[in-house]
Amino acid sequence: MPVPDELSARSRPMPLPQTIPDSDAARWAAVSARDASADGAFVYSVRTTGVFCRPSCPSRAAKRGNVAFHADAAAARAAGFRPCLRCRPDDEAQAERRAALVLSACRAIDATSDAADDAPDLGALARDAGLSRFHFHRLFKAELGVTPKAYAAARRAARTAEALAGAGTVTEAIYEGGFGSSGRFYAAAPARLGMAPSARRRGGGGETLRFAVGQCSLGAVLVAATAKGVAAITLGDDPDALVADLQDRFPAATLVGGEPGFEATVAAVVGLVEAPRTGLALPLDIRGTAFQERVWQALRSIPAGTTLSYAEVAERLGTPKAVRAVAGACAANAIAVAIPCHRVVRTGGGLSGYRWGVERKRALLAREAQD
């Protein structure tokens, strides 16, 4: 989920997307899918209508033979085409205005949630934005991928997690984080912080993680688990680097390695890597923001042997504009294969970045296709 500083950057002229379609075939695939993540990378013109559009334009699909691609709106105008009145490809003002309204609302939520843990006043936020409650709620969720209430809860939890490291007591951290009372915080703490508040305050102190590093055909694989379930499956070339990463995530936790009883868990994970279609019959200890957890749950519903684009995942979540946020959640996933972010690809089927290397992503997809 974007934080206000990131949203502020979005209120300035839109930069080119990180993944730029690099061929006419890829551009046509983006246009066919109405891929919003390709907006800003190029525009396309339609010879029979004389207009040019964004890749995400909802207008009736044109025939491929009538379509040409241009680097930007200026190039399309120079070629004699006029801007589409539906998607307004040469007008970023509307997108900037939406981002600015949501940024202002985020700052207002941050200010009010410092004082209490009640849900933000949706009516007041909508009035400040000059919108109806329904329109504001829909706009906020479309921009950030979560509702105003979920955003406020996530921001309070993040502040509390930061405060736990330096506060004298857990109670002090709860109030510093913006919670008006401790009851609801403690009820949600394990899900929001990944562990008890006192353990999070100690950097994982009091938390025990069993772990082991094994070998598979994709290199080294580290598996770590709490009493709740598997908390990490990471892949790499250097076993020591995988262990160091685990230590960085939980600097004060008790890491227990080499337990004989843990070998079965590692063997099950190695079996999953070698044959991803088999699934993992072990519980998971999933730790992330509200939006990340929604994305990860959506990923687990993608059948083995199939893929979805980042835009399609965003659509399934009901947040079609949150394509980049979906990509960020995939990148933050620390449970490889069991939460199958490798099944998410670019529009058109091209492979994009993967936390553990694109070649490993390619290998996993190939194995699923063969099974």
N, C-alpha and C positions, 0 to 999 in steps of 0.2 A: 504494500500500500504506500503510495507516495506520501511524503511528509510535506508540510507547508513550504519549506525551502525548495524542494524539487518542483512543487506545483508552481511556485513563483517563477522558476525558469521556464515553465511551460506557458506562462502568460506573456512571454516575449515572443518574437517571431519564431515560428516552428523550425527547428533544425531538421536536417535530413535524418531519416530513420537509420538505426544502426545496421539493419539488414536492407541493402539496396538491391532491387532486382537488377541483375547485370546483363540481361539479354532480352530481346523482344519476346521470346517465349515465356520468360519469367514475368515480364510486365503484363503480357496478355493473361497469364494465370492470375495475377493480382487483380486485374480488371474484372475477369470472369467471376472471381470470388468476392468482388467488392471489398477488397482488403484495406481497411482503414490504416493499417500499419505502413502501407506504401504511400499514403498521402504525403506530399512534400518531396518525394523522390523523383516524380515525373508527372506529367499530365498526358492525356490522350485526346486526340481529335477524331471526329467522325465526318468523313467526306460528304455523306449524303445530307447531313443536317447543318454543317458549317460551324459546329460548336466544339469547344474543348472542355474536358471534365477532369475531376479528380478520379483516382482509381476506385474510390469508394462510392462514386455517384450512384444513386438509386434509380436513375433513369432506365428506360427499357434498353436491354442489351443490344449492342450493335453487332453487325457481322464483322468477322475478323478482317475481311478484305477491304472494309471501309475505314479501318482504324489505323492511325499513325501515332507514334509516340514522340513527345517533345520533352526537353530537359526541364522546362518551366513554363509559366504562363506567358512570359515575354516572348519566348521562342514560338509558342503557339499563335500568339497575336501576330508576330512577324510573318508567319506562314499564311495569314489571312483568315484565321478562325476567331470566333467571338466566344466569350465565357458562357458556360451553361448557367441558366438562371436558377437551377435547382441546387447544385452543389457549390456554386460560386467559387470556382477554383482560383481566382485571382484576388479573393477577399479573405484574409486571415483574421479580420477584425472580429467576426462573430466567435471564432474559436478562442481568440485571446480574451474576449469579454467573458465567455463561459469560465475559462480558467481563472480569471481575476475574481469572479463572483465566488467560486468555490474556495479560492485562496482566502478571501475575506472571511468566509464562513468558518474555515478551519481555524483561523486566528481567533475568531469569536468563541468557538468551541473550546480552544485551549485556555482562553481567559476565564470562561465560566467554569470549566471543569477543574480549575485550580481550587475552586471554592466548595464544590459539592460533587457527589457521585450520581446525581440525578441525570436522567436523559436530557440532552440539550433541548431547549424550547424551539421546536421545529417551526412554529408559527412566527416567532420573532426573527429567526434566521431567514425565513422566506420573505418576511416584510422588508428586512434590511436589503435583501437581494432584489426586491421589486417584483417578486414572483408569487404565484399561488403555492400553497403547501405542497400540492401534488407535483407541480412542475419543478419546484426546488428540490424535492426529495429525489425525483427521477434524474435531474441534472447532476446532483451530488453523487449519486450512485454510479451514474454513467462515467463521470470523470475519475472517480477514485476507486470504484469497484466495491465499495461498502457503503452502508447507510450512515447518516450523521451520528446515530446512536452508537453503531459499531466503531466508527472512527474515534469517538470520544472515549469509549472503553479501552481501545487499543492504545491511545495516547496516554491515558492514565496509567495503564499497566506498564508502558515503557518508562514513564517517569518514575514509577515506583521501583522498577527493576534497577534503574540508575541510582535511586536514593538508597536502596538496600545496601549498596556497597559502602556508603559513607555514613549512614545514620547511626545514632547511638543504639536505637532499638528498632525492631520491626514496626512497632506502632508508630514511631516517628516517621518512618519511611512511608507508611500508608497515608498519613496525612500530608506529607510533603508531595506525594504523588497525586494528590487531589481527591482522595476518597474521604467522604464525610463521615463514614463509619467503617468499622472493620469487618462486619458480618458478611456483606456481599463480596468484599475483597477476598476473604479467606475461602469462601465457597467456590470462587472462580480461580484462585491462585494456581493450583497445579496445572490447569489447562492453559492459563495465560503465561505463566512463568516457566512451565516445564518441570517444576519441583516445588516443594514447600517454600514459603517466603524466607524462612530462616536459613534454609540450605542455599537459596539463591543469593542471599545477603553474604554468605561466606564463599561465594564463587563456586558453589557446588559442594561446600563443606558439609559433611554429614550424608552426602549422597554417595552411593557406591555404584560404580559402573564396572561390570565385568567386560573384559575385552580380549580379543586375540586377533592376530594377523595371520591370514592364510594365503595360499597361492591358488590362482585359477588361470585359465587360458588368457585372461585379460590383464594379468599382472598380479600385484599384491591387492588383497582385499582385507580391510579392517572391519570388524564387527564389534559393536559395543551395545550393551543392554543394561537397563535398570531393572528393578523389580517389576516395573510396569510392562516392559517389553523392549524390543529392539529399538534403540535410539539413534544408531548410526550404522550405515553401510557405505564405506568410502573405498574408492578404487584409485590406484596409482602405480607408479614404477618404483617408488622408494618407500619401503615399510616404515622406516624411521620418521619420514615426513608425515605419514598418516597418523602415527602415534603422537607426534608433536602437535598436529592439528587438533586432535582430541584433547590433549592437555591444555591447549589454548582456550578451547571452548569451556572446559571445566577445570580451572587452575587449582581449585582447592578440593576437588572431589577425590574420593578414594578410588583409584584405578586398580583393579585387580586383574592381573593377566595370568595366563597359563593354567587356569582351573580345568582339571580333567573333565568335569561335567559340562563345561562350556563348549567342548569340541563338537557336540551334536548340533549346537546352534550354528557354529561356523560351517559345519558340513552342509546344513540345510541351506545356508546362504550361498555357498559355493555351488550347490546344485541348482539354485535359482539362477545364478549368473550363467551357468553352462546351458540351462534349459529354461529360459524365462517364462515359457508357457505354463510351467508346472505350478507357478504361484508359490507363496511362502505361507505355510501353515503355522505361523508364529504371530503373537500380538506385537503391535508397534507402539512405541512411545513417541508420538508425533508432537513436535514443539515448533510453533510458529505463530504468526499474527492471525487474526480472524480471516483475512483475505487469503493468506498463504494456505491455511488449512482448507479453505473452500476449494482452492485450485488443486491441492494435493488429493483431496477426495475425488475431484473430477477426473484426475489422472488415473486413479485406481479403477475407474469405471471404463477406461478405454480397453477394449478386448485385445489380447495378445495377437500380434500379426496384423494389426491395423494401426493407423496413425491419424492424428488430427493436427490441424494448423493451430498456431497461437490464437488466431482470430476465431476459429471454430470453438476452442475452449472458452474464450471470452463470451461467445454467443451462448454456449450452454449454461454459463453462470448467470446469464441475463444482464451482462455488462459488456456489450459489444465494443465499446470504446476503450476498454481496459486491456488492450492487447499487450502493451509494454509492461503493465503490472503483472500480467500472466507470465510473460517471459522472465520477469524478475523473480517471481515465486518459483518457477522451474529452476532458475539458477541457484536459489537459496535452499533447495531440497538437499538434505544430508542423508537420505535413506535411498541409496541408488537401487534401481531395478524393482524393489518392492513398491516404491512409489515411482511409477515408470515415466519419468519426465523424458526418457529417450524416445517415447512414442509421440512426442510433439515436434513438429517440423515446420519449415517455412511453408507459406502458401505456394502451391505448385509442387510440393514434395521434397524440395531441397533441404539438406541437413544444415542446421545452424549450430551455434555454440552448444557445448555440453560440458558440464562442470568437470567431468573426468576425461575429456578428450573426445573429439568428433569421431576418431577411428573406433573408439569403444562403442559409441552410439551406433555407428554403422554396423559393427559386428553383432550387437544385440538385436538390431532390427533384422539383420540377415538370418540370425538363428530362429527368430520367431517366424519369419517367412518360410523357412524350410520345414519346420515342425508340422 
